[in-house]
Amino acid sequence: MRELTDRIKENGRVLGEGVLKVDEFVTHQVDPELMDAMGKRLAEVFEEKNITKVVTIEASGIAPAVYAAQALKVPMIFARKSKSLTMDEELLTASVYSFTKQVTSTISISRKFLSAEDNVLLVDDFLANGQAAKGLIELCQQAGATVAGIGILIEKSFQDGRQLIEDMGIPVVSLARIASLHDGKVTFIEEDA
Ligand code: 5GP
């Protein structure tokens, strides 16, 4: 998606070890107009799939997920990374190793929000090694829900996430695909979602 790749070129910053910082418009400060356009684009791609829920993981997945859910006219659920005292219902849980924080956390969603009738679109800001996506897929599987696809803002295609998810038979759509982050420079795979 042109608006996103342009914005990454303008405001993205490459950190060491294959990490892209996009805190000007995605992960800390949020550009609502761009986020709205990206949510709408993901919704458009999956509009024929009869999505009933959009599911993401806190915190940076929430913004794109809520715009996609609004466009699809379905609820958005975000998996929590720490248990809240108010979560007294039965929980779906999975372990996720965080690429950026390098810690394993237990993610959870209240069972009451997902069921076997649900057809889920997963949304996240980044796809790296696919561990966050895999954890979300596990939560959906525990509920008996179907995962219809995954919509990602920024895919780092030099990592294994896409392969991992596609091997499960789940389609992956990314609005920007990064081929490399060498020498502080972002190189994209030139194709548009
Ligand atoms: P994965 O689980 O696919 O390895 O990593 C995805 C998660 O790690 C995303 O939810 C995102 O928050 C974070 N992440 C992975 N790579 C990057 C990156 O290059 N930059 C930022 N800002 N976050 C990343």
Residues whose N, C-alpha, C, O or C-beta is under 5 A from the ligand:
A	BS01	5GP	G18 V19 L20 K21 V22 T27 Y97 F99 T100 D124 F126 L127 A128 N129 G130 Q131 A132 A133 G161
